Amino acid sequence: MTETPLPIVLVVAVALIDVDGRVLIAKRPEGKKLAGLWEFPGGKVEPGERPEAALIRELREELGIEVSESCLAPFVFASHAYDSFHLLMPLYLCRRWDGVVTAREHAGLAWVRPEKLSDYPMPPADEPLVAWLRDLL
């Protein structure tokens, strides 16, 4: 029996790290899939869009901040099969941005110490990234 291949969805995410070494996570709003769970900010890469450009766009839209591509450091990626698609999600690290982080599309934001990230319920694709951040930071 052969498996039906799932479409691959490319999503980019970022671990924004403040001067105190805390990581920003965002709460998914009501009405969205996985509402109420905490995630790393980011979003889908549009056709023909580079991952870094997508992340810069998403951070502007979601958080109201400006990020330079040179401040995005590729870190690790998640690969997770959901029921109807397979998610591939590179996670970038970013320690510098312009503007004040504001929840424009999320139900809430939290700056969390890496060792406390596992206290926040996250989507299955985000969960494995926590250990990497905890080990690095």
C-alpha positions as CSV (number, residue, x, y, z in Angstrom):
1,M,0.0,0.0,0.0
2,T,1.4,3.4,-1.0
3,E,0.8,6.5,0.9
4,T,-0.8,9.4,-0.8
5,P,1.8,12.2,-0.7
6,L,0.8,15.3,1.3
7,P,1.3,18.7,-0.1
8,I,4.3,20.5,1.5
9,V,3.5,23.9,3.1
10,L,6.5,26.1,3.7
11,V,6.1,28.4,6.7
12,V,8.8,30.6,8.2
13,A,9.1,31.5,11.9
14,V,11.4,33.5,14.2
15,A,12.6,33.4,17.7
16,L,12.9,37.1,18.6
17,I,15.3,37.3,21.5
18,D,15.4,40.4,23.7
19,V,18.4,41.8,25.6
20,D,17.4,39.7,28.7
21,G,17.6,36.4,26.6
22,R,13.8,36.0,26.6
23,V,12.0,34.6,23.5
24,L,8.8,36.0,22.1
25,I,5.9,33.7,21.6
26,A,2.4,34.6,20.2
27,K,-1.0,33.2,21.1
28,R,-3.1,32.0,18.1
29,P,-6.4,34.0,18.0
30,E,-9.9,32.5,18.2
31,G,-11.2,31.4,14.8
32,K,-7.9,30.1,13.6
33,K,-6.8,26.5,13.5
34,L,-5.0,25.6,16.8
35,A,-6.5,28.7,18.4
36,G,-5.2,29.3,21.9
37,L,-1.9,27.6,21.4
38,W,1.4,29.6,21.5
39,E,3.7,29.7,18.5
40,F,6.8,31.5,17.2
41,P,5.8,34.4,15.0
42,G,5.9,34.0,11.2
43,G,3.7,32.7,8.5
44,K,3.4,31.1,5.0
45,V,5.8,31.7,2.3
46,E,3.9,32.9,-0.8
47,P,4.7,31.4,-4.3
48,G,8.0,32.9,-5.6
49,E,8.8,34.6,-2.3
50,R,12.1,34.0,-0.5
51,P,11.8,32.7,3.1
52,E,13.6,35.7,4.5
53,A,11.4,38.2,2.6
54,A,8.3,36.3,3.8
55,L,9.5,36.5,7.4
56,I,10.2,40.3,7.1
57,R,6.7,40.8,5.7
58,E,5.0,38.7,8.3
59,L,6.8,40.5,11.2
60,R,5.7,43.8,9.8
61,E,2.1,42.6,9.4
62,E,1.8,40.6,12.7
63,L,4.0,42.6,15.1
64,G,4.6,46.0,13.6
65,I,8.3,45.7,13.5
66,E,11.0,46.1,10.8
67,V,13.7,43.5,10.5
68,S,16.7,43.6,8.3
69,E,17.5,40.4,6.4
70,S,21.1,40.6,7.8
71,C,19.6,40.2,11.3
72,L,17.9,36.9,10.5
73,A,20.1,33.9,11.3
74,P,18.9,30.5,10.1
75,F,18.8,28.2,13.1
76,V,16.9,24.9,12.9
77,F,13.8,23.6,11.1
78,A,10.7,21.7,11.9
79,S,9.3,19.0,9.6
80,H,5.8,17.8,10.7
81,A,3.0,15.8,9.1
82,Y,-0.5,17.1,9.8
83,D,-3.5,15.3,8.5
84,S,-3.9,17.2,5.2
85,F,-0.4,18.6,4.6
86,H,3.3,18.4,5.6
87,L,4.7,21.5,7.3
88,L,8.3,22.5,6.7
89,M,9.2,25.4,9.0
90,P,12.7,27.0,9.2
91,L,13.2,28.8,12.5
92,Y,15.4,31.9,12.4
93,L,16.9,33.8,15.3
94,C,16.7,37.5,15.5
95,R,18.1,39.8,18.2
96,R,17.7,43.2,16.4
97,W,14.6,44.9,15.1
98,D,13.2,48.4,14.8
99,G,9.8,49.4,16.4
100,V,7.8,48.2,19.3
101,V,6.5,44.6,19.2
102,T,2.7,44.8,19.2
103,A,0.1,42.0,18.9
104,R,-1.7,43.0,15.7
105,E,-3.0,39.5,14.8
106,H,-2.5,37.4,17.9
107,A,-4.6,37.0,21.0
108,G,-1.5,37.8,23.1
109,L,2.3,37.9,23.3
110,A,4.7,36.7,25.9
111,W,8.4,37.2,26.4
112,V,9.5,33.8,28.0
113,R,12.8,32.5,29.3
114,P,13.9,29.5,27.2
115,E,13.7,27.1,30.1
116,K,10.0,28.1,30.6
117,L,8.9,27.7,26.9
118,S,7.6,24.2,27.5
119,D,5.1,25.6,30.1
120,Y,3.2,27.1,27.1
121,P,1.0,24.7,25.0
122,M,2.2,24.8,21.3
123,P,1.3,23.3,18.0
124,P,3.0,20.0,17.4
125,A,5.4,21.5,14.8
126,D,6.7,24.2,17.2
127,E,7.2,21.9,20.3
128,P,10.5,20.2,19.1
129,L,12.0,23.7,18.5
130,V,11.8,24.5,22.2
131,A,14.6,22.1,23.1
132,W,16.9,23.6,20.5
133,L,16.4,27.1,21.9
134,R,16.8,25.9,25.5
135,D,20.1,24.3,24.6
136,L,21.4,27.3,22.7
137,L,20.2,30.1,25.0
